[in-house]
């Protein structure tokens, strides 16, 4: 897991890097930190592949919040965590879907609690590759790319934005595996990826740009699972 620490104060970058090292050691988590002195340094960097970015909000040049807005234009998945000494700034974090904010001065236990949330969301974003035996041969699918899974006759169909993958199987054979990656039943014939769910009504769930039938018996459990997913 790669983490950018963006703060104009060297002491704060070192403190946060030390906290992350301690956190990783306690949880046996492979982790790499990349310190950067400003939002502009991050935007100008050729290396922008991070799982988590920890921003100071009030920095010279492009602020942490403005930098996060620019990052969000091209990356909707990277996890953003703010560190600030100005509480009212942190309220604007919802604009960039920040997972949380930490108020300076930063103590380790407050940091660890908030950083744990960021790590969990990053792990959720990473997804997993599934290997399935389709009617056209073996295929590798990232769980993040699957919109929903449908049962039709004796076939199980995996739907992505680009195509569908058909295989001879039952929903029961695959449901337990997929639930670990935030899939939930919305109908006796459909299992949807909560990552892509945008809306829910009395009779359908909107997944990506698709409307999937919603069985009345599944509505309450689907809403509960979705809320748990959002607050994980």
C-alpha positions as CSV (number, residue, x, y, z in Angstrom):
1,X,0.0,0.0,0.0
2,X,1.5,3.4,-1.1
3,X,0.7,6.5,0.9
4,X,1.5,10.1,0.1
5,X,2.1,12.5,3.0
6,X,1.5,16.0,1.8
7,X,2.5,18.7,4.3
8,X,4.7,21.8,4.1
9,X,6.1,21.2,7.6
10,X,9.0,18.6,7.5
11,X,8.5,17.8,11.2
12,X,4.8,16.9,10.5
13,X,5.7,14.7,7.5
14,X,8.2,12.8,9.7
15,X,5.8,12.5,12.6
16,X,3.1,11.1,10.3
17,X,5.5,8.7,8.6
18,X,6.6,7.5,12.1
19,X,3.0,6.9,13.1
20,X,2.3,5.0,9.9
21,X,5.4,2.8,10.4
22,X,4.2,2.0,14.0
23,X,0.6,1.3,12.7
24,X,2.0,-1.0,10.0
25,X,4.2,-2.8,12.4
26,X,1.3,-3.4,14.9
27,X,-0.9,-4.9,12.1
28,X,1.8,-6.5,9.9
29,X,0.7,-4.3,7.0
30,X,3.1,-3.8,4.0
31,X,3.3,0.0,3.6
32,X,5.4,2.6,1.7
33,X,5.2,6.3,2.5
34,X,6.2,9.1,0.1
35,X,6.6,12.5,1.7
36,X,5.8,15.6,-0.4
37,X,6.3,19.3,0.7
38,X,3.2,20.7,-1.1
39,X,0.1,20.1,-3.1
40,X,2.0,21.5,-6.1
41,X,4.7,18.9,-5.7
42,X,2.1,16.2,-5.8
43,X,0.4,17.6,-8.9
44,X,3.8,18.0,-10.7
45,X,5.0,14.5,-9.7
46,X,5.2,11.8,-12.4
47,X,4.3,9.3,-9.7
48,X,0.6,9.7,-8.8
49,X,-0.3,6.0,-8.1
50,X,-1.3,6.1,-4.4
51,X,-3.8,4.2,-2.3
52,X,-4.1,6.9,0.3
53,X,-3.2,10.6,0.3
54,X,-2.9,12.4,3.6
55,X,-3.2,16.1,3.1
56,X,-2.5,19.2,5.3
57,X,-5.2,21.6,4.2
58,X,-3.6,25.0,4.8
59,X,-0.3,25.0,2.7
60,X,1.5,27.6,0.6
61,X,0.7,27.5,-3.1
62,X,-2.2,25.1,-4.0
63,X,-4.0,24.3,-0.7
64,X,-4.6,20.7,0.3
65,X,-8.3,21.0,-0.5
66,X,-7.7,22.4,-3.9
67,X,-5.1,19.8,-4.6
68,X,-7.6,17.1,-3.6
69,X,-10.2,18.6,-6.0
70,X,-7.7,18.3,-8.9
71,X,-6.8,14.8,-7.9
72,X,-10.5,13.8,-7.9
73,X,-10.8,15.0,-11.5
74,X,-8.7,12.0,-12.6
75,X,-8.9,9.6,-9.7
76,X,-12.2,8.7,-7.9
77,X,-10.7,5.8,-6.0
78,X,-7.7,7.2,-4.0
79,X,-8.5,7.6,-0.3
80,X,-8.2,11.1,1.0
81,X,-7.5,11.9,4.7
82,X,-7.0,15.5,5.9
83,X,-4.8,16.7,8.7
84,X,-5.4,20.3,9.8
85,X,-5.3,22.7,12.7
86,X,-8.3,24.6,11.3
87,X,-11.5,22.7,12.0
88,X,-13.8,24.7,9.7
89,X,-11.6,23.8,6.7
90,X,-12.1,20.1,7.4
91,X,-15.9,20.4,6.9
92,X,-15.3,20.9,3.2
93,X,-13.8,17.4,3.0
94,X,-17.2,16.1,1.8
95,X,-16.6,17.8,-1.5
96,X,-13.8,15.4,-2.3
97,X,-15.2,12.3,-0.5
98,X,-12.5,12.5,2.3
99,X,-12.7,9.5,4.6
100,X,-12.1,11.7,7.7
101,X,-9.9,14.5,9.1
102,X,-7.5,14.7,12.0
103,X,-7.0,17.9,14.1
104,X,-3.5,19.0,14.9
105,X,-1.6,18.5,17.2
106,X,-1.8,14.8,16.2
107,X,-1.7,12.1,18.9
108,X,-1.0,8.5,17.9
109,X,-4.2,6.9,19.1
110,X,-6.5,9.4,17.3
111,X,-4.3,9.1,14.2
112,X,-4.5,5.2,14.3
113,X,-8.3,5.3,14.6
114,X,-8.8,7.6,11.6
115,X,-6.0,6.0,9.6
116,X,-7.6,2.6,10.1
117,X,-10.7,3.9,8.3
118,X,-8.5,5.0,5.4
119,X,-6.8,1.7,5.2
120,X,-10.1,-0.2,5.2
121,X,-11.5,1.9,2.4
122,X,-8.2,1.5,0.4
123,X,-8.4,-2.3,0.8
124,X,-12.0,-2.2,-0.3
125,X,-11.0,-0.2,-3.4
126,X,-8.3,-2.6,-4.4
127,X,-10.7,-5.4,-4.9
128,X,-9.6,-8.9,-6.1
129,X,-9.1,-10.8,-9.3
130,X,-11.5,-13.7,-9.8
131,X,-10.8,-16.6,-12.2
132,X,-14.0,-18.1,-13.7
133,X,-14.5,-20.8,-16.2
134,X,-16.8,-19.3,-18.9
135,X,-18.4,-21.1,-21.8
136,X,-15.7,-19.5,-24.0
137,X,-12.8,-20.5,-21.7
138,X,-11.1,-19.2,-18.5
139,X,-11.4,-15.5,-17.7
140,X,-9.9,-13.2,-15.1
141,X,-12.2,-10.5,-13.7
142,X,-11.5,-7.8,-11.1
143,X,-14.3,-7.7,-8.6
144,X,-14.3,-3.9,-8.9
145,X,-15.2,-4.2,-12.6
146,X,-18.3,-6.4,-12.1
147,X,-21.5,-4.5,-12.0
148,X,-23.8,-7.4,-11.2
149,X,-24.3,-11.1,-11.5
150,X,-27.4,-12.6,-13.0
151,X,-28.9,-16.1,-13.0
152,X,-30.6,-17.1,-16.3
153,X,-31.8,-20.7,-16.9
154,X,-28.8,-22.8,-16.0
155,X,-26.3,-20.1,-16.6
156,X,-24.6,-17.5,-14.3
157,X,-23.8,-14.3,-16.1
158,X,-21.2,-11.8,-14.9
159,X,-21.9,-8.3,-16.2
160,X,-19.2,-5.6,-16.6
161,X,-19.5,-2.2,-18.3
162,X,-17.9,-3.6,-21.4
163,X,-19.2,-7.2,-21.8
164,X,-20.8,-10.2,-20.1
165,X,-19.2,-13.5,-19.1
166,X,-21.5,-16.6,-19.2
167,X,-20.8,-19.8,-17.4
168,X,-22.6,-23.0,-16.3
169,X,-23.1,-22.5,-12.6
170,X,-25.6,-21.6,-9.9
171,X,-25.7,-18.5,-7.8
172,X,-25.2,-20.5,-4.7
173,X,-21.8,-21.6,-5.9
174,X,-20.5,-18.0,-6.2
175,X,-22.6,-15.9,-3.7
176,X,-20.4,-16.5,-0.6
177,X,-17.2,-15.6,-2.4
178,X,-18.7,-12.4,-3.9
179,X,-20.2,-11.3,-0.6
180,X,-16.7,-10.9,0.8
181,X,-16.2,-8.2,-1.9
182,X,-19.4,-6.3,-1.1
183,X,-22.0,-7.9,-3.4
184,X,-25.5,-8.2,-2.1
185,X,-28.8,-9.7,-3.3
186,X,-31.4,-7.3,-4.7
187,X,-33.5,-10.1,-6.3
188,X,-33.6,-13.9,-6.3
189,X,-31.9,-13.8,-9.7
190,X,-29.5,-10.9,-9.2
191,X,-26.4,-10.1,-7.0
192,X,-25.2,-6.5,-7.3
193,X,-21.9,-4.8,-6.6
194,X,-22.5,-2.2,-3.9
195,X,-19.5,-0.3,-5.1
196,X,-21.4,0.6,-8.2
197,X,-24.9,1.1,-6.7
198,X,-26.1,4.7,-7.2
199,X,-29.8,4.7,-6.2
200,X,-32.6,2.5,-4.9
201,X,-36.3,2.8,-5.3
202,X,-39.3,0.6,-4.5
203,X,-38.8,-1.6,-7.5
204,X,-35.2,-1.2,-8.8
205,X,-31.6,-0.6,-7.9
206,X,-29.5,1.6,-10.2
207,X,-26.1,0.0,-10.7
208,X,-23.8,2.0,-13.0
209,X,-26.1,3.1,-15.8
210,X,-28.3,0.0,-15.4
211,X,-31.6,-0.5,-13.6
212,X,-31.8,-3.9,-11.9
213,X,-35.1,-5.3,-10.6
214,X,-35.4,-5.1,-6.8
215,X,-37.4,-7.8,-5.1
216,X,-39.6,-6.6,-2.2
217,X,-38.2,-9.2,0.1
218,X,-34.7,-8.0,-0.4
219,X,-35.1,-4.2,-0.1
220,X,-34.5,-3.9,3.7
221,X,-31.5,-6.2,3.8
222,X,-30.0,-4.4,0.7
223,X,-30.3,-1.0,2.4
224,X,-28.7,-2.3,5.5
225,X,-25.8,-3.9,3.6
226,X,-25.4,-0.7,1.6
227,X,-25.2,1.5,4.8
228,X,-22.7,-0.9,6.3
229,X,-20.6,-0.7,3.1
230,X,-20.6,3.1,3.2
231,X,-19.5,3.3,6.8
232,X,-17.0,0.5,6.7
